[in-house]
Amino acid sequence: MKHADSAVINWEDLDLDYEGENKYASFFSSTGNLHTYPAKAVSEMVSDLIKKVMSIKSIKTVLDPFVGSGTTALESKYLGLDFWGSDLNPLAVLLSKTKVLTIGNTAYTKKRLSEFAVQIKEEYPNARLIPVCSFDGIDYWFKEENVRELNFLKFKLSQFVNRANKVNREMYALILLTAFSSTIRRVSLTRNSEFKLYRMSPSEIDRFSISAIDEFKEAVSHLLDMLVVANDSYKKETQSTICLQNAKSLNYLHNKSIDLVITSPPYGDSKTTVAYGEFSRLSLQWMNDLLKKYVGIEVEDYNCDDQLLGGRKSEWGLKDEKDFYKSNEVVALEAEMQSRIQEKKDELAIAKAVLDEMKVCIDNHQFVSVDLLHKNEILYQLISERVRLDIYRKIKNSKSGLRDKKTKKLAKQNTTEYMKQMENMYSSKYIIRQEHLEEKLNKVAETLNRNEKSIQKRKEDVVVFLKDLYKVVLETDRVMRKGGLQIWIVGHRTVMGKITINMEGILKDWFLNKGYVCEASLSRKYSFKRMPHHINSTIERCEEVNTMMNEYILVVRKK
């Protein structure tokens, strides 16, 4: 088929309704998963988007400056395209490099590594002297026996890779370290359904019993099966280059021009959205020395969240903010946030005044009346939320044995009953609930003060994140070949409790101002993307807000 770069792509006929769990790759079954990772892109969608471009346009090179777990890297390799990508998260670089491995002599490699995993299982029961890896919090996040198992695995893994010949050493290291990282995640005392680090409850920890040795053996076997299938599926030999590099600098491309950018950037700073660094921290604490020694990935910080877009340690100011503010969406967003800041300050002032009235009652040894409790809705919700948190923590720290979902439901039910008892003077618990109210109000006062200080900073954080993202846009434009396409997959997040950030609109404004043509604006509902459906608002501590339930695909072409 002869390609015509000027041909028009009909984007509207793409079926973006991908149901079921995200696949490891479009050519694997839905049960395939190399390693858990937050907010993975849907592989079939990435594949379909690339194929759509290839159907009418000759392309050879693909770039993803936010490579993540390597979905775009793998799909590009499968479709016979050279790939360039980067990420600031060392774990993401490890996973991506592993995904695009071309395994030489697959039968021998599979046999060699499988035998190694079996050998470890046989040797562990008789192991005596094991080198110890230690770091702050290791006993908090891992049971004693799992620490011993992981130390043994790390020692044997390093020993095995070190003895391998130079041709196989990095390949073996990537596969075994990925399996080791998956094992670390599985045996840690974290709630694996979360992407932030939350420790299991005492009752869950008591029930938790899992063998790191068995998990590692299974992870190696599963990973080898998937990589062998992948190797048999590749259409031709390609180049895949993945770097531990800030997306705001694409110098690793070495003046290479790119035909297609396809990427899904973070939705916001890691502190308030997806904490990639926090998710990866335990693996990096166990593996940092091995990553550097065997695969050249240097871990400078166990938690990279501060370095990511909008992070506390994010560097490089905008030299010229004029073009940044050429986006009508950015200007409108700033105005809306400033208005919300004033609105919230007024709301907090009223809530504080009512709180002072309640404290006067308590100081005068009077009960707080029902009317006063309900005088300010924000204050009432904050009191209820403080009650709910106290009840939730009490249940979690008990030996109830309840799972987290059941604990949350029970805490919510008990909170409703607690508040009724506080308001009903004929209740047998009325006096004790009123006596405990002063303690709750002190915590609520802290929340109100914290919100008042944080609301202005929240606006600043959003703007810093967007400026960082704009720097990436400038870089992708710099390396983009004329006539090339950029595809950005984004979500519209909510900030300050009620303001929606139109990420697609902001990106569209920036690209149009750079002389691009908008080819398509598409949207789809999330299926099983690893994101929470609700989060607690950082402004309304007690208020749940919807997170991104839709994602948007912006396609632009450089003239």
ABEGO torsion letter per residue (X at the ends): XBBBAABBBBAAABBABBBEBBBABAABBAABBABBBBGBBBAAAAAAAAAAAAAABBBABBBBABAEAGAAAAAAAAAGBBBBBBBABAAAAAAAAAAABBBBGAAAAAAAAAAAAAAAAAAAAABABBBBBBBBGAAAABBAAAAAAAAAAAAAAAAAAAABBAAAAAAAAAAAAAAAAAAAAAABABBAABABBBBBBAAAAAABBBBAAAAAAAAAAAAAAAAAAAAAABABBBBBBBBBBBAABAAAAGGBBBABBBBBBBAEBAAABBBAAAAAAAAAAAAAAAAAAAAGBBBABABAAAABBGBAABBGBBABAAAAAABAAAAAAAAAAAAAAAAAAAAAAAAAAAAAAAAAAAAAGBBBBAAAAAABAAAAAAAAAAAAAAAAAAAAABAAGBBAAAAAAAAAAAAAAAAAAAABAABAAAAAAAAAAAAAAAAAAAAAAAAAAAAAAAAAAAAAAAAAAAAAAAAAAAABBBGBBBBBBBBBBBBGGABBBBAAAAAAAAAAAAGBBBABBBBBBBBABBBBABBBBAABAABBBBBBABBBBBBBBBX
